[in-house]
């Protein structure tokens, strides 16, 4: 700790290495539920969001977060 009571953090950017396009967008939107992603596509609320079908996939991080 420095005199100014500030901590130095060293952060690294993580690369997302996922093949499934639906899961990639699920992660990008902070684990938004797939129904919400479908609604974003239908209402054209996000520029650049591809028109893909978001079916319910299993996300282990979501399950752990709900515990």
PDB file of N, CA, C and O in Angstrom, chain B, residues numbered from 101:
ATOM      1  N   UNK B 101       0.845  -1.174   0.000  1.00  0.00           N
ATOM      2  CA  UNK B 101       0.000   0.000   0.000  1.00  0.00           C
ATOM      3  C   UNK B 101       0.887   1.233   0.000  1.00  0.00           C
ATOM      4  O   UNK B 101       1.867   1.319   0.740  1.00  0.00           O
ATOM      5  N   UNK B 102       0.523   2.174  -0.839  1.00  0.00           N
ATOM      6  CA  UNK B 102       1.291   3.406  -0.927  1.00  0.00           C
ATOM      7  C   UNK B 102       0.799   4.407   0.104  1.00  0.00           C
ATOM      8  O   UNK B 102      -0.184   4.166   0.804  1.00  0.00           O
ATOM      9  N   UNK B 103       1.485   5.516   0.185  1.00  0.00           N
ATOM     10  CA  UNK B 103       1.145   6.551   1.140  1.00  0.00           C
ATOM     11  C   UNK B 103      -0.252   7.134   0.867  1.00  0.00           C
ATOM     12  O   UNK B 103      -0.924   7.582   1.796  1.00  0.00           O
ATOM     13  N   UNK B 104      -0.679   7.131  -0.366  1.00  0.00           N
ATOM     14  CA  UNK B 104      -1.988   7.667  -0.722  1.00  0.00           C
ATOM     15  C   UNK B 104      -3.121   6.661  -0.480  1.00  0.00           C
ATOM     16  O   UNK B 104      -4.276   6.914  -0.823  1.00  0.00           O
ATOM     17  N   UNK B 105      -2.766   5.519   0.118  1.00  0.00           N
ATOM     18  CA  UNK B 105      -3.711   4.441   0.413  1.00  0.00           C
ATOM     19  C   UNK B 105      -4.352   3.859  -0.842  1.00  0.00           C
ATOM     20  O   UNK B 105      -5.495   3.404  -0.805  1.00  0.00           O
ATOM     21  N   UNK B 106      -3.630   3.875  -1.932  1.00  0.00           N
ATOM     22  CA  UNK B 106      -4.090   3.300  -3.186  1.00  0.00           C
ATOM     23  C   UNK B 106      -3.338   1.998  -3.433  1.00  0.00           C
ATOM     24  O   UNK B 106      -2.152   1.885  -3.121  1.00  0.00           O
ATOM     25  N   UNK B 107      -4.028   1.032  -3.988  1.00  0.00           N
ATOM     26  CA  UNK B 107      -3.423  -0.243  -4.307  1.00  0.00           C
ATOM     27  C   UNK B 107      -3.146  -0.308  -5.806  1.00  0.00           C
ATOM     28  O   UNK B 107      -3.907   0.228  -6.611  1.00  0.00           O
ATOM     29  N   UNK B 108      -2.079  -0.952  -6.162  1.00  0.00           N
ATOM     30  CA  UNK B 108      -1.748  -1.138  -7.563  1.00  0.00           C
ATOM     31  C   UNK B 108      -2.295  -2.488  -8.006  1.00  0.00           C
ATOM     32  O   UNK B 108      -2.003  -3.520  -7.402  1.00  0.00           O
ATOM     33  N   UNK B 109      -3.094  -2.465  -9.070  1.00  0.00           N
ATOM     34  CA  UNK B 109      -3.651  -3.691  -9.609  1.00  0.00           C
ATOM     35  C   UNK B 109      -3.070  -3.949 -10.985  1.00  0.00           C
ATOM     36  O   UNK B 109      -2.917  -3.030 -11.789  1.00  0.00           O
ATOM     37  N   UNK B 110      -2.754  -5.181 -11.245  1.00  0.00           N
ATOM     38  CA  UNK B 110      -2.316  -5.570 -12.576  1.00  0.00           C
ATOM     39  C   UNK B 110      -3.383  -6.499 -13.140  1.00  0.00           C
ATOM     40  O   UNK B 110      -3.555  -7.627 -12.677  1.00  0.00           O
ATOM     41  N   UNK B 111      -4.088  -6.007 -14.141  1.00  0.00           N
ATOM     42  CA  UNK B 111      -5.174  -6.774 -14.732  1.00  0.00           C
ATOM     43  C   UNK B 111      -4.781  -7.253 -16.120  1.00  0.00           C
ATOM     44  O   UNK B 111      -4.047  -6.581 -16.844  1.00  0.00           O
ATOM     45  N   UNK B 112      -5.277  -8.409 -16.470  1.00  0.00           N
ATOM     46  CA  UNK B 112      -5.030  -8.961 -17.795  1.00  0.00           C
ATOM     47  C   UNK B 112      -6.367  -9.144 -18.494  1.00  0.00           C
ATOM     48  O   UNK B 112      -7.364  -9.515 -17.874  1.00  0.00           O
ATOM     49  N   UNK B 113      -6.371  -8.884 -19.766  1.00  0.00           N
ATOM     50  CA  UNK B 113      -7.566  -9.068 -20.571  1.00  0.00           C
ATOM     51  C   UNK B 113      -7.684 -10.543 -20.932  1.00  0.00           C
ATOM     52  O   UNK B 113      -6.718 -11.158 -21.384  1.00  0.00           O
ATOM     53  N   UNK B 114      -8.856 -11.096 -20.732  1.00  0.00           N
ATOM     54  CA  UNK B 114      -9.073 -12.499 -21.038  1.00  0.00           C
ATOM     55  C   UNK B 114      -9.711 -12.645 -22.411  1.00  0.00           C
ATOM     56  O   UNK B 114     -10.604 -11.880 -22.777  1.00  0.00           O
ATOM     57  N   UNK B 115      -9.256 -13.615 -23.151  1.00  0.00           N
ATOM     58  CA  UNK B 115      -9.804 -13.870 -24.483  1.00  0.00           C
ATOM     59  C   UNK B 115     -10.935 -14.877 -24.351  1.00  0.00           C
ATOM     60  O   UNK B 115     -10.807 -15.893 -23.666  1.00  0.00           O
ATOM     61  N   UNK B 116     -12.029 -14.583 -25.008  1.00  0.00           N
ATOM     62  CA  UNK B 116     -13.165 -15.482 -25.003  1.00  0.00           C
ATOM     63  C   UNK B 116     -13.019 -16.458 -26.164  1.00  0.00           C
ATOM     64  O   UNK B 116     -13.091 -16.067 -27.329  1.00  0.00           O
ATOM     65  N   UNK B 117     -12.816 -17.712 -25.841  1.00  0.00           N
ATOM     66  CA  UNK B 117     -12.583 -18.733 -26.861  1.00  0.00           C
ATOM     67  C   UNK B 117     -13.759 -19.709 -26.871  1.00  0.00           C
ATOM     68  O   UNK B 117     -13.660 -20.835 -26.384  1.00  0.00           O
ATOM     69  N   UNK B 118     -14.880 -19.241 -27.443  1.00  0.00           N
ATOM     70  CA  UNK B 118     -16.104 -20.035 -27.476  1.00  0.00           C
ATOM     71  C   UNK B 118     -16.559 -20.160 -28.919  1.00  0.00           C
ATOM     72  O   UNK B 118     -16.596 -19.171 -29.651  1.00  0.00           O
ATOM     73  N   UNK B 119     -16.903 -21.368 -29.327  1.00  0.00           N
ATOM     74  CA  UNK B 119     -17.355 -21.606 -30.698  1.00  0.00           C
ATOM     75  C   UNK B 119     -18.825 -21.239 -30.885  1.00  0.00           C
ATOM     76  O   UNK B 119     -19.203 -20.712 -31.932  1.00  0.00           O
ATOM     77  N   UNK B 120     -19.655 -21.511 -29.881  1.00  0.00           N
ATOM     78  CA  UNK B 120     -21.095 -21.283 -29.982  1.00  0.00           C
ATOM     79  C   UNK B 120     -21.394 -19.775 -29.954  1.00  0.00           C
ATOM     80  O   UNK B 120     -21.084 -19.088 -28.981  1.00  0.00           O
ATOM     81  N   UNK B 121     -21.996 -19.281 -31.031  1.00  0.00           N
ATOM     82  CA  UNK B 121     -22.274 -17.849 -31.157  1.00  0.00           C
ATOM     83  C   UNK B 121     -23.273 -17.372 -30.096  1.00  0.00           C
ATOM     84  O   UNK B 121     -23.147 -16.258 -29.589  1.00  0.00           O
ATOM     85  N   UNK B 122     -24.259 -18.203 -29.758  1.00  0.00           N
ATOM     86  CA  UNK B 122     -25.256 -17.835 -28.745  1.00  0.00           C
ATOM     87  C   UNK B 122     -24.588 -17.665 -27.379  1.00  0.00           C
ATOM     88  O   UNK B 122     -24.880 -16.709 -26.660  1.00  0.00           O
ATOM     89  N   UNK B 123     -23.700 -18.581 -27.025  1.00  0.00           N
ATOM     90  CA  UNK B 123     -23.013 -18.485 -25.739  1.00  0.00           C
ATOM     91  C   UNK B 123     -22.087 -17.270 -25.703  1.00  0.00           C
ATOM     92  O   UNK B 123     -21.931 -16.631 -24.662  1.00  0.00           O
ATOM     93  N   UNK B 124     -21.482 -16.960 -26.832  1.00  0.00           N
ATOM     94  CA  UNK B 124     -20.602 -15.791 -26.911  1.00  0.00           C
ATOM     95  C   UNK B 124     -21.368 -14.514 -26.556  1.00  0.00           C
ATOM     96  O   UNK B 124     -20.870 -13.677 -25.802  1.00  0.00           O
ATOM     97  N   UNK B 125     -22.581 -14.367 -27.103  1.00  0.00           N
ATOM     98  CA  UNK B 125     -23.389 -13.179 -26.797  1.00  0.00           C
ATOM     99  C   UNK B 125     -23.949 -13.245 -25.384  1.00  0.00           C
ATOM    100  O   UNK B 125     -24.136 -12.209 -24.746  1.00  0.00           O
ATOM    101  N   UNK B 126     -24.218 -14.438 -24.891  1.00  0.00           N
ATOM    102  CA  UNK B 126     -24.654 -14.619 -23.500  1.00  0.00           C
ATOM    103  C   UNK B 126     -23.582 -14.092 -22.543  1.00  0.00           C
ATOM    104  O   UNK B 126     -23.903 -13.411 -21.568  1.00  0.00           O
ATOM    105  N   UNK B 127     -22.333 -14.396 -22.811  1.00  0.00           N
ATOM    106  CA  UNK B 127     -21.220 -13.913 -21.990  1.00  0.00           C
ATOM    107  C   UNK B 127     -21.030 -12.406 -22.152  1.00  0.00           C
ATOM    108  O   UNK B 127     -20.805 -11.700 -21.169  1.00  0.00           O
ATOM    109  N   UNK B 128     -21.118 -11.916 -23.380  1.00  0.00           N
ATOM    110  CA  UNK B 128     -20.893 -10.494 -23.639  1.00  0.00           C
ATOM    111  C   UNK B 128     -21.897  -9.600 -22.921  1.00  0.00           C
ATOM    112  O   UNK B 128     -21.565  -8.488 -22.510  1.00  0.00           O
ATOM    113  N   UNK B 129     -23.125 -10.090 -22.773  1.00  0.00           N
ATOM    114  CA  UNK B 129     -24.149  -9.302 -22.092  1.00  0.00           C
ATOM    115  C   UNK B 129     -24.252  -9.646 -20.608  1.00  0.00           C
ATOM    116  O   UNK B 129     -25.309  -9.464 -20.003  1.00  0.00           O
ATOM    117  N   UNK B 130     -23.187 -10.130 -20.030  1.00  0.00           N
ATOM    118  CA  UNK B 130     -23.149 -10.387 -18.586  1.00  0.00           C
ATOM    119  C   UNK B 130     -24.061 -11.504 -18.153  1.00  0.00           C
ATOM    120  O   UNK B 130     -24.693 -11.419 -17.100  1.00  0.00           O
ATOM    121  N   UNK B 131     -24.140 -12.559 -18.954  1.00  0.00           N
ATOM    122  CA  UNK B 131     -24.932 -13.752 -18.673  1.00  0.00           C
ATOM    123  C   UNK B 131     -26.432 -13.446 -18.669  1.00  0.00           C
ATOM    124  O   UNK B 131     -27.179 -13.964 -17.839  1.00  0.00           O
ATOM    125  N   UNK B 132     -26.861 -12.600 -19.607  1.00  0.00           N
ATOM    126  CA  UNK B 132     -28.276 -12.317 -19.809  1.00  0.00           C
ATOM    127  C   UNK B 132     -28.985 -13.592 -20.237  1.00  0.00           C
ATOM    128  O   UNK B 132     -28.447 -14.367 -21.029  1.00  0.00           O
ATOM    129  N   UNK B 133     -30.202 -13.817 -19.714  1.00  0.00           N
ATOM    130  CA  UNK B 133     -30.929 -15.043 -20.062  1.00  0.00           C
ATOM    131  C   UNK B 133     -31.262 -15.048 -21.550  1.00  0.00           C
ATOM    132  O   UNK B 133     -31.362 -13.998 -22.185  1.00  0.00           O
ATOM    133  N   UNK B 134     -31.429 -16.240 -22.085  1.00  0.00           N
ATOM    134  CA  UNK B 134     -31.568 -16.396 -23.530  1.00  0.00           C
ATOM    135  C   UNK B 134     -32.877 -15.804 -24.051  1.00  0.00           C
ATOM    136  O   UNK B 134     -32.954 -15.405 -25.213  1.00  0.00           O
ATOM    137  N   UNK B 135     -33.889 -15.746 -23.215  1.00  0.00           N
ATOM    138  CA  UNK B 135     -35.126 -15.081 -23.603  1.00  0.00           C
ATOM    139  C   UNK B 135     -34.902 -13.592 -23.807  1.00  0.00           C
ATOM    140  O   UNK B 135     -35.475 -12.991 -24.716  1.00  0.00           O
ATOM    141  N   UNK B 136     -34.073 -13.001 -22.964  1.00  0.00           N
ATOM    142  CA  UNK B 136     -33.726 -11.590 -23.104  1.00  0.00           C
ATOM    143  C   UNK B 136     -32.930 -11.322 -24.365  1.00  0.00           C
ATOM    144  O   UNK B 136     -33.134 -10.307 -25.031  1.00  0.00           O
ATOM    145  N   UNK B 137     -32.026 -12.227 -24.693  1.00  0.00           N
ATOM    146  CA  UNK B 137     -31.255 -12.084 -25.930  1.00  0.00           C
ATOM    147  C   UNK B 137     -32.158 -12.200 -27.152  1.00  0.00           C
ATOM    148  O   UNK B 137     -31.985 -11.470 -28.128  1.00  0.00           O
ATOM    149  N   UNK B 138     -33.112 -13.112 -27.100  1.00  0.00           N
ATOM    150  CA  UNK B 138     -34.062 -13.263 -28.198  1.00  0.00           C
ATOM    151  C   UNK B 138     -34.879 -11.992 -28.377  1.00  0.00           C
ATOM    152  O   UNK B 138     -35.128 -11.561 -29.503  1.00  0.00           O
ATOM    153  N   UNK B 139     -35.290 -11.400 -27.275  1.00  0.00           N
ATOM    154  CA  UNK B 139     -36.063 -10.149 -27.339  1.00  0.00           C
ATOM    155  C   UNK B 139     -35.234  -9.014 -27.926  1.00  0.00           C
ATOM    156  O   UNK B 139     -35.757  -8.197 -28.684  1.00  0.00           O
ATOM    157  N   UNK B 140     -33.961  -8.951 -27.591  1.00  0.00           N
ATOM    158  CA  UNK B 140     -33.087  -7.929 -28.162  1.00  0.00           C
ATOM    159  C   UNK B 140     -32.990  -8.068 -29.675  1.00  0.00           C
ATOM    160  O   UNK B 140     -32.944  -7.070 -30.395  1.00  0.00           O
ATOM    161  N   UNK B 141     -32.958  -9.313 -30.154  1.00  0.00           N
ATOM    162  CA  UNK B 141     -32.886  -9.552 -31.602  1.00  0.00           C
ATOM    163  C   UNK B 141     -34.212  -9.174 -32.261  1.00  0.00           C
ATOM    164  O   UNK B 141     -34.227  -8.493 -33.286  1.00  0.00           O
ATOM    165  N   UNK B 142     -35.319  -9.615 -31.674  1.00  0.00           N
ATOM    166  CA  UNK B 142     -36.629  -9.377 -32.270  1.00  0.00           C
ATOM    167  C   UNK B 142     -36.966  -7.894 -32.366  1.00  0.00           C
ATOM    168  O   UNK B 142     -37.536  -7.445 -33.360  1.00  0.00           O
ATOM    169  N   UNK B 143     -36.614  -7.138 -31.336  1.00  0.00           N
ATOM    170  CA  UNK B 143     -36.929  -5.707 -31.314  1.00  0.00           C
ATOM    171  C   UNK B 143     -35.827  -4.849 -31.925  1.00  0.00           C
ATOM    172  O   UNK B 143     -35.924  -3.622 -31.950  1.00  0.00           O
ATOM    173  N   UNK B 144     -34.770  -5.512 -32.422  1.00  0.00           N
ATOM    174  CA  UNK B 144     -33.633  -4.836 -33.047  1.00  0.00           C
ATOM    175  C   UNK B 144     -33.085  -3.716 -32.153  1.00  0.00           C
ATOM    176  O   UNK B 144     -32.900  -2.581 -32.594  1.00  0.00           O
ATOM    177  N   UNK B 145     -32.835  -4.062 -30.904  1.00  0.00           N
ATOM    178  CA  UNK B 145     -32.393  -3.086 -29.916  1.00  0.00           C
ATOM    179  C   UNK B 145     -30.879  -2.928 -29.869  1.00  0.00           C
ATOM    180  O   UNK B 145     -30.379  -1.956 -29.303  1.00  0.00           O
ATOM    181  N   UNK B 146     -30.139  -3.874 -30.458  1.00  0.00           N
ATOM    182  CA  UNK B 146     -28.683  -3.836 -30.408  1.00  0.00           C
ATOM    183  C   UNK B 146     -28.131  -3.894 -31.831  1.00  0.00           C
ATOM    184  O   UNK B 146     -28.377  -4.848 -32.569  1.00  0.00           O
ATOM    185  N   UNK B 147     -27.402  -2.882 -32.188  1.00  0.00           N
ATOM    186  CA  UNK B 147     -26.767  -2.855 -33.495  1.00  0.00           C
ATOM    187  C   UNK B 147     -25.600  -3.839 -33.495  1.00  0.00           C
ATOM    188  O   UNK B 147     -24.756  -3.802 -32.600  1.00  0.00           O
ATOM    189  N   UNK B 148     -25.551  -4.713 -34.492  1.00  0.00           N
ATOM    190  CA  UNK B 148     -24.456  -5.682 -34.595  1.00  0.00           C
ATOM    191  C   UNK B 148     -24.771  -7.035 -34.004  1.00  0.00           C
ATOM    192  O   UNK B 148     -24.004  -7.981 -34.186  1.00  0.00           O
ATOM    193  N   UNK B 149     -25.884  -7.150 -33.300  1.00  0.00           N
ATOM    194  CA  UNK B 149     -26.274  -8.448 -32.739  1.00  0.00           C
ATOM    195  C   UNK B 149     -26.846  -9.306 -33.863  1.00  0.00           C
ATOM    196  O   UNK B 149     -27.853  -8.931 -34.464  1.00  0.00           O
ATOM    197  N   UNK B 150     -26.225 -10.452 -34.162  1.00  0.00           N
ATOM    198  CA  UNK B 150     -26.679 -11.257 -35.297  1.00  0.00           C
ATOM    199  C   UNK B 150     -28.052 -11.874 -35.041  1.00  0.00           C
ATOM    200  O   UNK B 150     -28.436 -12.117 -33.897  1.00  0.00           O
ATOM    201  N   UNK B 151     -28.772 -12.116 -36.110  1.00  0.00           N
ATOM    202  CA  UNK B 151     -30.099 -12.707 -36.017  1.00  0.00           C
ATOM    203  C   UNK B 151     -29.957 -14.225 -35.931  1.00  0.00           C
ATOM    204  O   UNK B 151     -30.123 -14.936 -36.922  1.00  0.00           O
ATOM    205  N   UNK B 152     -29.649 -14.705 -34.738  1.00  0.00           N
ATOM    206  CA  UNK B 152     -29.509 -16.140 -34.519  1.00  0.00           C
ATOM    207  C   UNK B 152     -30.538 -16.575 -33.494  1.00  0.00           C
ATOM    208  O   UNK B 152     -31.046 -15.756 -32.727  1.00  0.00           O
ATOM    209  N   UNK B 153     -30.846 -17.860 -33.480  1.00  0.00           N
ATOM    210  CA  UNK B 153     -31.823 -18.385 -32.528  1.00  0.00           C
ATOM    211  C   UNK B 153     -31.110 -18.697 -31.222  1.00  0.00           C
ATOM    212  O   UNK B 153     -30.146 -19.462 -31.187  1.00  0.00           O
ATOM    213  N   UNK B 154     -31.600 -18.092 -30.156  1.00  0.00           N
ATOM    214  CA  UNK B 154     -31.033 -18.316 -28.837  1.00  0.00           C
ATOM    215  C   UNK B 154     -31.876 -19.352 -28.117  1.00  0.00           C
ATOM    216  O   UNK B 154     -32.909 -19.025 -27.533  1.00  0.00           O
ATOM    217  N   UNK B 155     -31.435 -20.605 -28.160  1.00  0.00           N
ATOM    218  CA  UNK B 155     -32.123 -21.649 -27.414  1.00  0.00           C
ATOM    219  C   UNK B 155     -31.474 -21.744 -26.036  1.00  0.00           C
ATOM    220  O   UNK B 155     -30.340 -21.309 -25.839  1.00  0.00           O
ATOM    221  N   UNK B 156     -32.194 -22.306 -25.109  1.00  0.00           N
ATOM    222  CA  UNK B 156     -31.674 -22.409 -23.751  1.00  0.00           C
ATOM    223  C   UNK B 156     -30.471 -23.339 -23.721  1.00  0.00           C
ATOM    224  O   UNK B 156     -30.590 -24.528 -24.017  1.00  0.00           O
ATOM    225  N   UNK B 157     -29.333 -22.804 -23.370  1.00  0.00           N
ATOM    226  CA  UNK B 157     -28.106 -23.582 -23.208  1.00  0.00           C
ATOM    227  C   UNK B 157     -27.768 -23.669 -21.731  1.00  0.00           C
ATOM    228  O   UNK B 157     -28.254 -22.873 -20.927  1.00  0.00           O
ATOM    229  N   UNK B 158     -26.944 -24.628 -21.379  1.00  0.00           N
ATOM    230  CA  UNK B 158     -26.502 -24.775 -19.996  1.00  0.00           C
ATOM    231  C   UNK B 158     -25.264 -23.922 -19.775  1.00  0.00           C
ATOM    232  O   UNK B 158     -24.266 -24.073 -20.480  1.00  0.00           O
ATOM    233  N   UNK B 159     -25.327 -23.037 -18.806  1.00  0.00           N
ATOM    234  CA  UNK B 159     -24.187 -22.199 -18.445  1.00  0.00           C
ATOM    235  C   UNK B 159     -23.833 -22.487 -16.988  1.00  0.00           C
ATOM    236  O   UNK B 159     -24.572 -22.125 -16.072  1.00  0.00           O
ATOM    237  N   UNK B 160     -22.712 -23.131 -16.793  1.00  0.00           N
ATOM    238  CA  UNK B 160     -22.290 -23.517 -15.440  1.00  0.00           C
ATOM    239  C   UNK B 160     -22.091 -22.303 -14.543  1.00  0.00           C
ATOM    240  O   UNK B 160     -22.395 -22.359 -13.352  1.00  0.00           O
ATOM    241  N   UNK B 161     -21.585 -21.209 -15.098  1.00  0.00           N
ATOM    242  CA  UNK B 161     -21.362 -19.994 -14.310  1.00  0.00           C
ATOM    243  C   UNK B 161     -22.674 -19.418 -13.801  1.00  0.00           C
ATOM    244  O   UNK B 161     -22.733 -18.916 -12.679  1.00  0.00           O
ATOM    245  N   UNK B 162     -23.725 -19.484 -14.607  1.00  0.00           N
ATOM    246  CA  UNK B 162     -25.035 -18.998 -14.174  1.00  0.00           C
ATOM    247  C   UNK B 162     -25.576 -19.833 -13.015  1.00  0.00           C
ATOM    248  O   UNK B 162     -26.126 -19.299 -12.052  1.00  0.00           O
ATOM    249  N   UNK B 163     -25.409 -21.155 -13.125  1.00  0.00           N
ATOM    250  CA  UNK B 163     -25.876 -22.053 -12.070  1.00  0.00           C
ATOM    251  C   UNK B 163     -25.123 -21.771 -10.776  1.00  0.00           C
ATOM    252  O   UNK B 163     -25.733 -21.691  -9.710  1.00  0.00           O
ATOM    253  N   UNK B 164     -23.815 -21.621 -10.857  1.00  0.00           N
ATOM    254  CA  UNK B 164     -23.015 -21.340  -9.654  1.00  0.00           C
ATOM    255  C   UNK B 164     -23.377 -19.979  -9.066  1.00  0.00           C
ATOM    256  O   UNK B 164     -23.409 -19.819  -7.846  1.00  0.00           O
ATOM    257  N   UNK B 165     -23.649 -19.004  -9.923  1.00  0.00           N
ATOM    258  CA  UNK B 165     -24.017 -17.680  -9.443  1.00  0.00           C
ATOM    259  C   UNK B 165     -25.354 -17.641  -8.730  1.00  0.00           C
ATOM    260  O   UNK B 165     -25.579 -16.786  -7.873  1.00  0.00           O
ATOM    261  N   UNK B 166     -26.236 -18.554  -9.074  1.00  0.00           N
ATOM    262  CA  UNK B 166     -27.564 -18.591  -8.451  1.00  0.00           C
ATOM    263  C   UNK B 166     -27.561 -19.313  -7.109  1.00  0.00           C
ATOM    264  O   UNK B 166     -28.540 -19.241  -6.366  1.00  0.00           O
ATOM    265  N   UNK B 167     -26.485 -19.999  -6.797  1.00  0.00           N
ATOM    266  CA  UNK B 167     -26.389 -20.673  -5.501  1.00  0.00           C
ATOM    267  C   UNK B 167     -26.091 -19.642  -4.488  1.00  0.00           C
ATOM    268  O   UNK B 167     -25.960 -19.959  -3.306  1.00  0.00           O
TER     269      UNK B 167
END
